Amino acid sequence: MIGDRLPEDATPVKILVVVGTRPEAIKLVPMILELKESEYFIPQVVSTGQHQDMVKEVFGLAGIEIDFNLWVGGARNELNDRVREVMGRLDDFVRVEYGADGTVKQEEVAAGDYPMAILVHGDTTSAFAAALAAFHLRIPVVHVEAGLRTGSNLTPFPEELNRELITCIAAFNLAPTSHNLENLVRENVPVKQIFITGNTGIDALKWASGLKVEFSDPIVGEICATDRRVVTVTAHRRENWGAGLDGIATGIRMLAVEHPDVYFVIPQHPNPEVRKQWANLKDVPNVCLTDASSYPEFARLMTRSYLVITDSGGIQEEAPSLGKPVLVCRESTERGEGVEAGTLRLVGTDPNRIKAEADRLLRDDEAYREMSQAENPYGDGHASERIVAALTNLYVGGPMPQPFHSTYSRKAVIEASGYTLPEATTPERLDPALVPEAERHHGEAVVDPISQFWTGFGTVTEKWFRD
């Protein structure tokens, strides 16, 4: 583990990991596994029940058990219903299970009897509702995949506003890239409460790629066994329901007719409205409509694909790490780094534009090479290690982990969490990682945290949890 220098007598502390949807589960698998490897954290997985079966399937592949289930869902699927239900049931659960009463419980945290933090991922309605409930209970919120922005609260809807609101709540913001850090700083988030980690989605892809799985749909298996090119297509975002999905489907039909030697595989979202719109392509012989598969199967499909057409957020990060160009069926993206790097191209939902851009990649080898060989800016597969190392530093002190591109302040995050540090253990000094390389070790204000660990900080309880 990165920066793993820990006192042997530290009491393991609980961290609640709240998961609502399949994409959240996929990206949190490597982080939960990393937390389980640590002697100093007890991850407790809370499923809201939004995508209960799919979340359980993903976690089952990794041997992760769901500790608590809020059973949110049912016939009504309105956003306000979900916010109300997640908030109410999480509040009830934490009050009953841990005795939460809306006050900071520093001593209980130190004793391992109360959650040190609630960790949420990304931009789902479940994540926002859990973050707000945690804030009301005075439990610090750690936001994984913080700082993604499109600039419009209407796209993606409601995800863009969800992540903005989680930012207002979070004590610690784990940003995948320096671009995300800049977004947060522009919104007046203190830079000392931000840590750049890379994206856990790349970690998840590495994990899934190492699993030996067969395709559950034999037709997909047969397609992938041929030597013909495969284009993988996914689209399900709420803002594309209706006319947007119609446009994407029309574009795929045009491409399939133009390129009869290419297979177009469309794993369908379980939402019945989305599936109804894809059904219009059933008569196209080289289009394969299949059910959404397990994540390892999908990772295998992406590996086999020539290019990917999608409105998904996570796929915009994952496919480029496999050298696959991505055409994004949205008018804007919160993953602008990929557009700048050349791994992504925005095509919207206009069928003619989708057809033109995909046709160019299928016909022009040089255009394809430019996108497929562009450097992926989203991570190196070690984001989960950095996150757990950062949480370790916040809990017991010691060396700060090396960021993907930047750093944070332990003191600022602890104070934002409502906890206190004794004055004697928090002298005014600069964190070495905040000092330019050329200026390091030129003054007494720059202190090596490793050598000062025991002499300057004291024991674990003195550092964070003892007045």
N, C-alpha and C positions, 0 to 999 in steps of 0.2 A: 504493500500500500504506500502511496506517495506521502512522505512526511510522517511515517508511523514511528513515533518515539513517545511511548505512553507510560505513565506510572502504573505499577503492578496492582496498587490497592484502589484504583478508581472503581466506583460503584457503577455497574451498567445502568444506563438510563433509557427510558422508553421514547421512541419517536413514532408518532402516528403517521402512516402513509395512506392518504385518502385517494381512492381510485374509483372513477365512474365509468369510463369507456374503454373499449378495446385498445385504441391508440395509446391512451395513458398507461394501460397495463404493460403494453409492449415496451414502451420507453422507460418504465420504472423497474422492469425485471432486473436488469443488470445492477441498478442502484440498490434494490432490496437485497439482492445476493451479496453485494459488497458490504452492506450494513450487517448482514448476518455473519459475515466473516470476521467482523470486528468484535473484540471482547467487551467493548465499551458501549455498544448500542443494542437495544432490543427493538427491532422494527415490528410494529403491530399494524397489519394491513387491514384497512377498513374499506369495504366495498359499499358504494352507495346503492348498488343494484341496478344502475341505469342500463348497463350492458352485462347483466349478471352472468349469463351462460358463456359469453365470449371471453369475459375477464377471467372466469374460472378456468376456461380451457387454456388460455395463455399462461396463467400462473401454474397450471398443472404440468405443462411442458418443462417448467423450471423447478418443479418440486416445491413451489411456494403455496402455503396454505393461507386462505383468507381467515383472519382472526375474528372479525366482527362484520356483520352484514346489516345495513340499514334498510334493505328491502324497499328502496324507492323504485317506482315504476308503475305498473298497472295500466289500465285502459287509457287514462288521460296522459297525454304526452306534451302538454303545454309548458312553455319555459317557466312561467310564474309558478305553476304547480311544482315543478322540479326544484326551484329555488326554495320555496316554502318547505317542501318535504325534507330536502337535504339538511337545511338549517335546523328545522325542528327535531329531526331524528338524531342528528349528530349532537345537538345540544343535550337532548335527553340521555343519549349514550354516555357522553363524557361526564355529565353530572352524576349519573347512577354508578358508572364504573370507577370513576376516580374522585368523586366528591367535588367536582368543579363548582365554583360559586361566583365566578366573575372577578376573582382576585388573583394576583400573582402568587404562585405557591413555590417559592424558591427552595425552601427546605425539603418539601415533598419531592421535588424534582431531584435534588441531590441524593435523597435516600432511595431513588429508583422507584418511587411509588406514584409518580405523576408524569405526564408527557412533558419532555423538554421542549418539544415543538411539534407542530402539525405541518407535514410536508404535502404540498399540492403541486400538480404538474400542469403547465400549459394554460389553456384558455377555455376549458369546458365550463358549462353551467354548474356542474357538480363541483369543480375546483373553486369557482367563485363563491358558491354558497358555503362550502366548507371553510374557506378562508374568512368569510364574514362571521360565521358562527364562532370560529376560533378567536377572532379579534374580540368579539363580545365577551368571550370567556377568559380573556387575557392570556391566551396561549400563543406564543410566537409562531408566525407563519413563515415557512421557508418556501420560496417559489422557484421551482425548477422550470427552465426554459422561459426565463423572464426577459422582457424587453423587445419582443417581436412586435412590430407595428406596420400597418398599411397606410395610416393617415386618415382613414375614414371609419367611423363607427358602424357604418352600414355594410362594410365588406372586409373580412367575412363577418356575417351576422349570425349569432350574437357574440362570436368569439373575440372580436376586436375590443369591444367594451369590457368583456369579462376580464381580459388580461390587463387592461388599464386599471380596472378597479382592484384587482389582486395586487397590483403594484402599489396602490395607495395603502394597502394593508400590510404587506410583507415587511418583516424585519430584516430578511436576508434575501437578496435577489441573485439567483444563479443564472447568469446570462450565457448563452452558447457562444456568442461572438463579440468582438469589439464594437461592431455595428449596433448590436443590441444594447451594449453598455452606453453608447452615445445616445440612443433613444431615451434610456432611463435618465441620464444626466440632464438631457433637455427638459425632462419633466420634473426636474429638481429633486431627484433621488440622490442622496449623498453617495458619492463614489465609494466611500469607505464601507458601504453596505451592499456592494456589488462584487461578485467574483465571476470571472470568465472561465467557463469549464469545458467548452465544446459541447456538442449535443449528445445526450444519452441515446438518441436514436441510432447513432453510428455504433455505439456499444451494443445495442440490441441487435443490430444487423450482424455484427461479428458473432454474437451468441447464437443467433438463429442459423447462421450459415454453417455453424459447426454441428448442427443436428442432422442426422440422416433420416430423411422423411421421404415418403412416396406421395405422389399426388392422389388425393382422395377422389378426384374426378378422372376417370380413366381416359376421357377424351383429351383433357389437358395434358395428361402424360403422353398420349400418342402424338399430340402436336409438338411437344417439346422434344420428342425423340426423332423428329424429322430434321432435315437440314434446311428447312425453310425459315425465313426470318419471322420473328414474333414481335408484335407490338402489344404491350399491355396497356389497358385503358381502365381507369377508375374515375368515377364522378359521383358525388353524393351530397355535396355541401348544400346547406339549406338555401343559400342565396341563389343557387343554380336550379332549384326545383322549378318545374314548369318550362318556360321558354328557354332557359339556359341549357337544361338537359336535352331539350329537343334539338337545339342547335348543335350540341356536341354529338348527339346520335346521328344527326344528318351529316356532319363532317366525317364521322367514321364510316357511314354508308358510302359516301363519295370516295373515300380512300380505298375501301375494300373493293369497290368496283374497278377503280383505277389500277389496283395492285392485287390481282387475283392470286399471285404467288406468295402473298404475305398473309399470315394468320393474325387476326385481331382477337385477343383474349380479354374478356370483360368480366372480372370477378364482381358480382353484384352485391351492393349493400342490402342488408335484410329489410330495410324500410320498404313497405309495399308500394308506396307512391313512386319511389325511385325505380323499382323493378318494373313497374307498369310502363314507364317511359322507355326503358331498355328493350322491352318486349317487341318494339317495332323493328328490331334488327334480326328477329328470328329467321327471316327468310333469306338472309345473306349467307351463302355457303361457307365463306372463309371467316365468319365471325362466330366466336364461341362464347355464349353466355353461360357462365358458371356461377356457382355459389361462392360467397366469400370463404376463403380457405383459412387454415391455421397460418399464423405468421411465418413459421419456418417454410411452409409450402409457398407462401407468397414471396419470401426472400429467394427461394429457388426459382420461381417464375421470373422475378426481376433479373436474376443472374442470367437466365436464358434469353431474356428479351433483347431486342435490337434497340428499341427506344421505348419511352413511357409517355403516355398522354394522361394527364390527371388534374384534378382540382384539389387533391389532398395536400396538406401541409407537410406531414412527415416524409412523404415520398420525395418531395423536392430536395430533401437532405440525403435520403438514403440511396436513391438511384444513382446520383453522381458519384458516390463512393464506390460504385460498381462499374463506373465508366459508361453509364447510360445517359444519353441526352434526355431532357425532360421538357415537354411542352405543357405549359401550365394554363388550364382552362379557367382563368380568372382575369379580371381587368387590373387587379393589383395583387401584390404579394408582400407579406411581412418578411419574406426571406430575400430581401434585395441583394444580399451578398452573392447569391447564386446567379442572379441576373447580371451583376457586375462582373463576376468571374467567368461568365459564359456557359455555366452548366445548365441554366434554365432559360427558357424564352416564353414570355407571356403571349398567349394567343387568344385569350378571351373565350367566348362561346359562339363566335361567328363561324358558321360551318365552312365558308370559303377560306377564311384565314387559317383555320385548323388544317384544312386540306392542303393549302399551299405550303405551310411550314413543314408539315409532316412529309409531303411529297418531295420537298427539297432535300430533307435528310435521307429519304429512301433512295434518291437518285444521285445525289452529289456526295461523293466520297470525301472530298475536302471539307465541305460544310459539316459532315458528320464527324470527321476527325477533330475539327476545332472544338466542338461541344464535348465529345466523349473523352478528350484528353485534357480538358480544362481542369485545373486544380479545384478539388472540393473544399470550400472554406468552412465546413461545418463541424469538423472535429477529427480526432485521431483515434477514437475508440477507448479513450481513458477518462472520459468525463465523470463516470461514476466513481472512479478512484479519487479524482480531485474533490468531488462533492463530499465523500466520506472523510477524506483528509481534512477538509475545511471544517466540517462538523466536529471532528476530533479536536482540532485546534481551538474551536470555540468552547468546547467542553473542558479540556484539560490544559490548554495552552501549548507550549512547545513550538516547534518550527511551523511557519506558515507554508502551506503547499504551494508549489509552483503553478501559476495560472496558465490557462491556454494562451492568454495574452495580457492579463492584468491581475489585480489583487483587490483586497478589501481590508477593513480594519476590524480586528476582533473586538476591541473596546466599543466601537460604534454599534456593532450588531448586538452585543450583549446589553448595552444600555437601551437600544431600541426595542429589545425584547422585554423590558421591564425588570431585568435583573440588575444587581449591583456588584461592583468590584471594590474591595477595600482600597483606600487611597494609597496605602503603602505598596500595593502590588501593581499600580498602574501609573508609573512615573511618566512624565512628559518626554516622549522620545519618538523618533521616526521609525516606522517599520522599514526594514531594509528594502523590501520589494517596492516601496514607494519612492525610493531614491534612485536617480539615474546611475547607471553603472559607473560612469566616469567620476561621479561624486562620492561613491561609496568608500567608507573607511577613512574619510578625510576629516571627520570631526567626531566628537564624543557622542553626539546625538544619535548616531547610527550604531545600533547594538546588535550583535549576533544573537538571535533568539535561542539558538541551540546551546551555546555556552552559558547564556544567562538563564536557562530554563529553571534549574533547581535553585540557583542563588538569588535570582531576581524575582521569581514568581512564587516560590514556596510550594506547598502541597496542593493537590487538586481542589480540596474543599476550600482552601484559603483563596484560591484564584477566582472561583466563580461563586461558590455557594456558601461561604461563611463570612459573616460580617466582621 
